[in-house]
Amino acid sequence: YPGVSFMTEDLPVMHQLVLTGNSYVLARRDGVLIDGRQYGPSRQIFDAALQRDRAQLRRPSEQRELTSEQALAHEHAVGNMVNHPPVGMSPNVTAVPLDVWDGEGDELTTSDLLACTVPFRPPAAGSPSKQTIVLVATRAMCDEELLLDYKLRPEGPLEAWYVPASGQAADA
């Protein structure tokens, strides 16, 4: 899921800058929020965080030179484009938190794929360098649209198109 990850303590700033009217925010169970909107203030924050990370991190030169457009255009960085299932259809992917620590799985920490997600603030010592979400298929698929249960709260203001997902498999 491409975008900027925010910790729960960032919520006041996030609310001011990017939360209002933003339907691309995905919440992890641990409170980390990922803003996947790729335009407006969300994009400006992404660009600034990516520049900061490129300057601070010891990465191969080709990754340090990666532009925002290249990072967001990665063929697997499309989680923010996955829709909620329409009436009569069931979700076929589930959101799974992914934390990547520096030094863990060099193929991941140096991958262009993870350049599509950046933290709002530099990670604290002893914290993951990347916190994101990956979408995992809940069954075998071929040439199907990916559908994710958005799990919106019924007590919140809901868009007219939102209907709770049917036939949802229990989360692990």
DRENKE-661025 format. One record per residue (C-alpha): residue number from 1; residue in three letters; x, y, z. Coordinates in steps of 0.02 Angstrom, whole numbers. Example, Ala and Ser with C-alpha at 12.3 -4.5 7.8 and 13.67 -1.06 7.14 Angstrom:
residues 2
PT / num / residuo / xx / yy / zz
PT / 1 / Ala / 615 / -225 / 390;
PT / 2 / Ser / 684 / -53 / 357;
***
This chain:
residues 172
PT / num / residuo / xx / yy / zz
PT / 1 / Tyr / 0 / 0 / 0;
PT / 2 / Pro / 95 / 154 / -59;
PT / 3 / Gly / 96 / 316 / 39;
PT / 4 / Val / 149 / 398 / 200;
PT / 5 / Ser / 137 / 305 / 365;
PT / 6 / Phe / 82 / 403 / 518;
PT / 7 / Met / 95 / 348 / 699;
PT / 8 / Thr / -53 / 375 / 818;
PT / 9 / Glu / 37 / 525 / 895;
PT / 10 / Asp / 39 / 606 / 722;
PT / 11 / Leu / -151 / 605 / 711;
PT / 12 / Pro / -175 / 791 / 757;
PT / 13 / Val / -55 / 844 / 619;
PT / 14 / Met / -125 / 715 / 499;
PT / 15 / His / -301 / 776 / 533;
PT / 16 / Gln / -251 / 956 / 493;
PT / 17 / Leu / -153 / 915 / 336;
PT / 18 / Val / -226 / 763 / 249;
PT / 19 / Leu / -369 / 674 / 338;
PT / 20 / Thr / -519 / 781 / 293;
PT / 21 / Gly / -605 / 713 / 138;
PT / 22 / Asn / -469 / 583 / 110;
PT / 23 / Ser / -537 / 411 / 65;
PT / 24 / Tyr / -363 / 335 / 39;
PT / 25 / Val / -317 / 318 / 224;
PT / 26 / Leu / -298 / 139 / 282;
PT / 27 / Ala / -281 / 95 / 467;
PT / 28 / Arg / -179 / -48 / 536;
PT / 29 / Arg / -234 / -137 / 695;
PT / 30 / Asp / -87 / -62 / 790;
PT / 31 / Gly / -145 / 116 / 753;
PT / 32 / Val / -24 / 155 / 611;
PT / 33 / Leu / -116 / 249 / 474;
PT / 34 / Ile / -61 / 247 / 291;
PT / 35 / Asp / -111 / 391 / 177;
PT / 36 / Gly / -116 / 323 / 0;
PT / 37 / Arg / -185 / 478 / -86;
PT / 38 / Gln / -63 / 530 / -221;
PT / 39 / Tyr / -111 / 711 / -248;
PT / 40 / Gly / -129 / 875 / -153;
PT / 41 / Pro / -54 / 892 / 22;
PT / 42 / Ser / -35 / 702 / 33;
PT / 43 / Arg / 81 / 703 / -117;
PT / 44 / Gln / 179 / 851 / -50;
PT / 45 / Ile / 210 / 760 / 115;
PT / 46 / Phe / 258 / 601 / 20;
PT / 47 / Asp / 382 / 697 / -89;
PT / 48 / Ala / 463 / 782 / 62;
PT / 49 / Ala / 474 / 619 / 162;
PT / 50 / Leu / 547 / 525 / 13;
PT / 51 / Gln / 680 / 660 / -12;
PT / 52 / Arg / 723 / 653 / 173;
PT / 53 / Asp / 736 / 463 / 170;
PT / 54 / Arg / 842 / 461 / 13;
PT / 55 / Ala / 963 / 585 / 90;
PT / 56 / Gln / 976 / 493 / 257;
PT / 57 / Leu / 976 / 311 / 210;
PT / 58 / Arg / 1121 / 208 / 150;
PT / 59 / Arg / 1047 / 138 / -9;
PT / 60 / Pro / 1115 / 96 / -181;
PT / 61 / Ser / 1139 / 253 / -285;
PT / 62 / Glu / 1002 / 202 / -407;
PT / 63 / Gln / 875 / 199 / -263;
PT / 64 / Arg / 935 / 365 / -193;
PT / 65 / Glu / 899 / 441 / -365;
PT / 66 / Leu / 724 / 366 / -374;
PT / 67 / Thr / 593 / 502 / -405;
PT / 68 / Ser / 421 / 506 / -324;
PT / 69 / Glu / 343 / 464 / -492;
PT / 70 / Gln / 454 / 311 / -510;
PT / 71 / Ala / 422 / 255 / -330;
PT / 72 / Leu / 233 / 269 / -349;
PT / 73 / Ala / 231 / 191 / -523;
PT / 74 / His / 301 / 23 / -463;
PT / 75 / Glu / 193 / -116 / -535;
PT / 76 / His / 152 / -184 / -362;
PT / 77 / Ala / 119 / -16 / -278;
PT / 78 / Val / -67 / -18 / -315;
PT / 79 / Gly / -148 / -58 / -148;
PT / 80 / Asn / -226 / 115 / -141;
PT / 81 / Met / -322 / 77 / -302;
PT / 82 / Val / -410 / -78 / -234;
PT / 83 / Asn / -598 / -56 / -215;
PT / 84 / His / -724 / -111 / -85;
PT / 85 / Pro / -832 / -255 / -152;
PT / 86 / Pro / -998 / -203 / -226;
PT / 87 / Val / -1161 / -282 / -170;
PT / 88 / Gly / -1161 / -469 / -204;
PT / 89 / Met / -972 / -486 / -213;
PT / 90 / Ser / -850 / -538 / -77;
PT / 91 / Pro / -676 / -473 / -36;
PT / 92 / Asn / -534 / -574 / -112;
PT / 93 / Val / -387 / -490 / -26;
PT / 94 / Thr / -351 / -447 / 155;
PT / 95 / Ala / -239 / -312 / 228;
PT / 96 / Val / -87 / -378 / 325;
PT / 97 / Pro / 31 / -261 / 420;
PT / 98 / Leu / 213 / -266 / 364;
PT / 99 / Asp / 355 / -197 / 468;
PT / 100 / Val / 529 / -194 / 393;
PT / 101 / Trp / 680 / -168 / 504;
PT / 102 / Asp / 848 / -106 / 441;
PT / 103 / Gly / 964 / -253 / 413;
PT / 104 / Glu / 819 / -375 / 399;
PT / 105 / Gly / 797 / -449 / 226;
PT / 106 / Asp / 915 / -343 / 123;
PT / 107 / Glu / 815 / -386 / -33;
PT / 108 / Leu / 668 / -292 / 45;
PT / 109 / Thr / 760 / -145 / 123;
PT / 110 / Thr / 850 / -106 / -40;
PT / 111 / Ser / 701 / -143 / -152;
PT / 112 / Asp / 621 / -8 / -258;
PT / 113 / Leu / 455 / -85 / -207;
PT / 114 / Leu / 469 / -18 / -30;
PT / 115 / Ala / 517 / 155 / -92;
PT / 116 / Cys / 330 / 182 / -119;
PT / 117 / Thr / 300 / 194 / 68;
PT / 118 / Val / 384 / 321 / 182;
PT / 119 / Pro / 362 / 368 / 364;
PT / 120 / Phe / 296 / 541 / 407;
PT / 121 / Arg / 437 / 561 / 532;
PT / 122 / Pro / 605 / 472 / 536;
PT / 123 / Pro / 591 / 308 / 630;
PT / 124 / Ala / 649 / 310 / 811;
PT / 125 / Ala / 793 / 199 / 865;
PT / 126 / Gly / 731 / 22 / 888;
PT / 127 / Ser / 580 / 51 / 775;
PT / 128 / Pro / 544 / -22 / 603;
PT / 129 / Ser / 614 / 78 / 458;
PT / 130 / Lys / 454 / 48 / 358;
PT / 131 / Gln / 277 / 14 / 417;
PT / 132 / Thr / 151 / -24 / 283;
PT / 133 / Ile / 16 / -144 / 231;
PT / 134 / Val / 23 / -280 / 101;
PT / 135 / Leu / -132 / -352 / 21;
PT / 136 / Val / -137 / -542 / 22;
PT / 137 / Ala / -255 / -646 / -85;
PT / 138 / Thr / -379 / -746 / 18;
PT / 139 / Arg / -399 / -874 / -122;
PT / 140 / Ala / -326 / -920 / -292;
PT / 141 / Met / -368 / -789 / -423;
PT / 142 / Cys / -338 / -755 / -606;
PT / 143 / Asp / -386 / -597 / -701;
PT / 144 / Glu / -501 / -533 / -564;
PT / 145 / Glu / -520 / -361 / -489;
PT / 146 / Leu / -445 / -354 / -314;
PT / 147 / Leu / -576 / -314 / -183;
PT / 148 / Leu / -539 / -265 / -2;
PT / 149 / Asp / -667 / -249 / 137;
PT / 150 / Tyr / -645 / -69 / 193;
PT / 151 / Lys / -723 / -114 / 361;
PT / 152 / Leu / -796 / 60 / 388;
PT / 153 / Arg / -878 / 89 / 557;
PT / 154 / Pro / -1068 / 90 / 546;
PT / 155 / Glu / -1079 / 231 / 674;
PT / 156 / Gly / -971 / 347 / 569;
PT / 157 / Pro / -1028 / 451 / 423;
PT / 158 / Leu / -1038 / 327 / 278;
PT / 159 / Glu / -1038 / 361 / 92;
PT / 160 / Ala / -1198 / 310 / 1;
PT / 161 / Trp / -1103 / 177 / -99;
PT / 162 / Tyr / -1039 / 85 / 57;
PT / 163 / Val / -1122 / -78 / 102;
PT / 164 / Pro / -1041 / -198 / 227;
PT / 165 / Ala / -951 / -337 / 133;
PT / 166 / Ser / -1042 / -502 / 114;
PT / 167 / Gly / -964 / -673 / 134;
PT / 168 / Gln / -810 / -603 / 218;
PT / 169 / Ala / -687 / -733 / 279;
PT / 170 / Ala / -632 / -711 / 458;
PT / 171 / Asp / -465 / -622 / 477;
PT / 172 / Ala / -321 / -726 / 541;
***
